[in-house]
Amino acid sequence: MPSALSPSVKSLASALLLLPAVSLLPGSALAQIQGPSCRGTLLQLNVRESGESRTDRFRFNLRIEAEAATSAEALAQLRDRLASLREALEPLVMGRLVIPAPRTYATAGSQPSQGYRASTSITGTVGSSNYDTLIQRAGGLPGVRLQGMTSLPSSEGQDRLQERLLERALERGRRQAERTAAALGLQRVALLRIDQRSHSSVRPSAMAVSATPRFRPEEAPQPNGSLSLSLDYCLN
């Protein structure tokens, strides 16, 4: 004899029966099942494009060192040099300066009589208009060495570069697919799938600090971006 159901349970059961069926397959599996199929020859291509973007600003990295007979004296000298460097750079930089804690170590071995060295670094960003001024000011201070300048693009410039690279990659893939189809005696080319793997990178420009020559930001290496596409074509 069937068990009696409460009115609330009956209502819930009726509502569940009226719901549409829901697939428990992951979205990627559904995409593969429902994706376009090729009734001809499947051609898979990997295309990579790279290019340069206009430089908008520069990230610099400076090393500061001081040397004295004792660790305390080396740290005191380093503090004075860092204060002078900070005063020279702060009017030029964009945003804040990053300065890690200093470290000290014995020079020429571990003999205390041979002195101690203290060092740290300072990192920041400078606009193109202050590029040469920063190098000149840093090069005129004792114990300061430029470890590198990195060209940085603007976000707008980087977006434009990625758009250009995408257009070029798709055009190259299309041309290669058409050439392959012609070689096989086929007429139609259809793009089935695009898998984009892109990254943007900046190329550092290492140079020695000198107080005499003029450094021109337009001569620095420009930011370099790249984009990779995996393309599937159907040829028939």
Buried (B, 14 or more C-beta within 10 A) or exposed (E): EEEEEEEEEEEEEEEEEEEEEEEEEEEEEEEEEEEEEBEBEEBEBEBEBEBBBBBBBBBBBBBBBBBBEEBEBBBBBBBEBBEBBBEBBEEBBEEEBEBEEBEBEBBEEEEEEEBBBBBBBBBBBBBBEBBBBBBBBBBEBEBBBBBBBBBBBBEEBBEBBBEBBBEBBBEBBBEBBBEBBEEEEBEEBEBBBEEEEBEBEBEBBEEEBEEEEEBEBEEBBBBBBBBBBBBBBBBE
